[in-house]
């Protein structure tokens, strides 16, 4: 005869229309861990976070002072003379080099010595920057200029100094700024006025992008670099398996990159035997717009649940600027973004708790207070056992059953009824209990100990056997014991485990359970004293009877 009950977390869940088992108390769980050898997964180590990539701080490239504003230039006579000049930041000339996000300052100088171009048309000076949006500062007043704006001033209002500032992006790469007359003219003395100058902006933006993925194939051998179907942002793997990653580097900047390699690679939420990704080269040269991929393996990944693997790449580039000032702003090289990929590590676990009915038989399988690790019952009493299996892992278990059930001590041999018990399937954190009976415990010299193990098969979310666990998993041994007595058992209200005492059926709930298994049953010394007392009483009665007979 056996019964079955189940529970999950604190919510009982019936199986096969059996009554649910209430959640085990904290004390019983602690005892279960000791008695049944609960499978416990070590807490996963947390890796130090990867240092975020450092982007060079933007800077302002300014024109050094003092500079010649040509205010003292004198127009000789009536000659048509024009002056035009653009002052650029220090170290720059006709080509100005900057990084994306930098602010560049220019100062334009202009002066004309002719009032008009005939018919009273004033000579025009100014600048044109058709590709850019500029900010112009004239006389302390700053004004934003739309893209393609051309500034021109008549002879009588030509500013001596025209200050221009602009925050550059890669869209400004190759743009020109022109400053000078609005056209060449011929003066009265046949002198030509209309000097113009220009500079070209060169905006450099080294940018390396990383995409990290994990292989979803069931077999590591199928994790081919070029098979896009097996790569994703997340995967599910059994604990202890090797995990293969694909790292793809892309040059999203406007300058070729060199020596692209894995700068850092960390696991968070789990551990591994080895990590073959750190320091791996990706490609010697990565042209603008090009991509390159590698695969690498992290061996023996373990963890309780989600394990995140994050990586970062680094690279170098050839500085196109004449003075080599750009690469100096990348002390760690050109670093990529930090990109993670995730694996859910399936770690199966199964525990077994063995208990005995406090009164021998007749206990309610759903009432934890009626079940203990050891009890004492009258000679010849049956022993009813409760076995509780719990899914301690993070994946479903099927075909959970008792795999071994052996009696030792007072009564020995295989317990056929108990050995055939099954629990069915167990979800994560779900428990199921079954009961069985061993008849007529008669040995009073020692405990009868019932030792059992359970077995189950882990499956994945799709219902397939979990790779690496096709043979299933087993629990540690779980034990409970019963002792018998030939004497009437005294009722001690303060001693759990006695019929009629707290915890027995029909009695108040016990406050605790015995913590260990005794090695003997009957208290021989106490029994001997009682036997001697009975013998002495019998002898005394015999002597009295003989004396009365003699008098008669």
Buried (B, 14 or more C-beta within 10 A) or exposed (E): EBBBBBBBEEEBBBBEEBBBBEBBEEEBBEBBBEBBBBBEBEEBEEBEEBEEBEBBEBBEBBBEEEEEBBEEBEBEEEBBBBBBBBBBBEEBEEEBBBBBBBBBBBBBBBBBBBBEBEEEEBBBBBBBBEBBBBBBBBEEEEEEBEEEBEBBBBBEEBBEBBBBBBBBBBEBBEBBBBBBBBEEBBBEEEBBBBBBBBBBBBBBBBBBBBBBBBBBBEEBEEBBBEEEEBBBEBBBBBBBBBBBBBBBBBBBBBBBBBBBBBBBBBBBBBBBEEBBBBEBEBBEEBEEEEBBBBBBBBBEBBBBBBBBBBBBBBBBBEBBBEEEBBBEBBEEBBBBBBBBBBBBBBBBBBBBBBBBBBBBBBBBBBEBBBBBBBBBBBBEBBBBBBBBBBBBBBBBBBEBBBBBBBBBBBBEEEBEBBBEBBBBBBEBBBBBBBBBBBEEBEBBEBBBBBBBBBBBBBBBEEEEBBBBBEEBBBBBBBBBBBBBBEBEBEEEEEBBBBBBBBBBBEBEEBEBBBEEBEEEBBBEEEBEEEEEEEEEEEEEEEEEEEEEEEEE
